[in-house]
Amino acid sequence: MGGRMSDVLGYLGMVFVFASFIMRNWLWLHVFNGIGTALLLIYALLSGNIVFAVVEGGVLALLLYKVYQDLSHPGERALRSEPG
């Protein structure tokens, strides 16, 4: 994979992360943010930036836990339309 393709993955990851900020449902916010974070993790690994990869891996693990919480307890936060 060349540098150009990894740059596209990085930009696409940023689009998903920023798009997640306009989501009004907690579950979709975490899903879009997780997709973007996964793409940024791939970008970090392809570019050889280990520190960025570790940070993105930690954020992705946290987001996966949040999605698990949202799906396992749907009445608490997942179905609420407004965060907070």
C-alpha positions in Angstrom: 0.0 0.0 0.0 1.5 3.3 -1.0 1.4 6.5 0.9 -1.5 7.9 -1.1 -3.9 5.1 -0.2 -3.0 5.4 3.5 -3.6 9.2 3.3 -7.1 8.4 1.9 -7.7 6.1 4.9 -6.6 8.8 7.3 -8.8 11.5 5.7 -11.8 9.1 5.6 -11.2 8.2 9.3 -11.3 11.9 10.2 -14.5 12.4 8.3 -16.2 9.6 10.2 -14.9 10.9 13.6 -16.1 14.5 12.8 -19.4 13.2 11.4 -20.0 11.3 14.7 -20.1 14.7 16.5 -23.4 15.6 14.9 -25.1 12.3 15.9 -27.9 12.7 18.4 -28.1 9.1 19.4 -25.4 7.7 21.7 -25.2 4.4 19.9 -24.6 5.9 16.4 -22.2 8.4 17.9 -20.1 5.6 19.2 -20.4 3.5 16.0 -19.3 6.3 13.7 -16.5 7.4 16.0 -15.4 3.7 16.2 -15.3 3.3 12.4 -13.3 6.5 12.1 -10.9 5.5 14.9 -10.4 2.1 13.3 -9.5 3.8 10.0 -7.1 6.1 11.8 -5.6 3.1 13.6 -4.9 1.5 10.2 -3.5 4.8 8.9 -1.2 5.0 11.9 0.0 1.4 11.5 0.7 1.9 7.7 2.6 5.2 8.4 4.7 3.6 11.1 3.6 6.0 13.8 3.6 3.6 16.9 2.6 6.3 19.4 -0.5 7.3 17.4 -1.4 3.6 16.8 -1.3 2.9 20.6 -3.5 6.0 21.3 -6.0 5.1 18.6 -6.0 1.4 19.7 -6.9 2.6 23.2 -9.6 4.9 22.0 -11.0 2.1 19.8 -11.1 -0.3 22.8 -13.0 2.3 24.9 -15.5 2.9 22.0 -16.1 -0.9 21.6 -16.8 -1.0 25.4 -19.2 1.9 25.0 -21.1 0.2 22.1 -21.2 -3.0 24.2 -22.7 -1.0 27.1 -25.2 0.7 24.8 -26.4 -2.6 23.3 -26.5 -4.6 26.6 -28.5 -1.9 28.5 -30.7 -0.3 25.8 -33.1 1.4 28.1 -30.4 3.5 29.9 -28.7 5.5 27.2 -28.7 3.9 23.8 -32.3 4.9 22.9 -32.1 8.4 24.2 -32.0 10.9 21.4 -29.8 13.5 23.1 -26.4 12.9 24.6 -26.0 14.1 28.2 
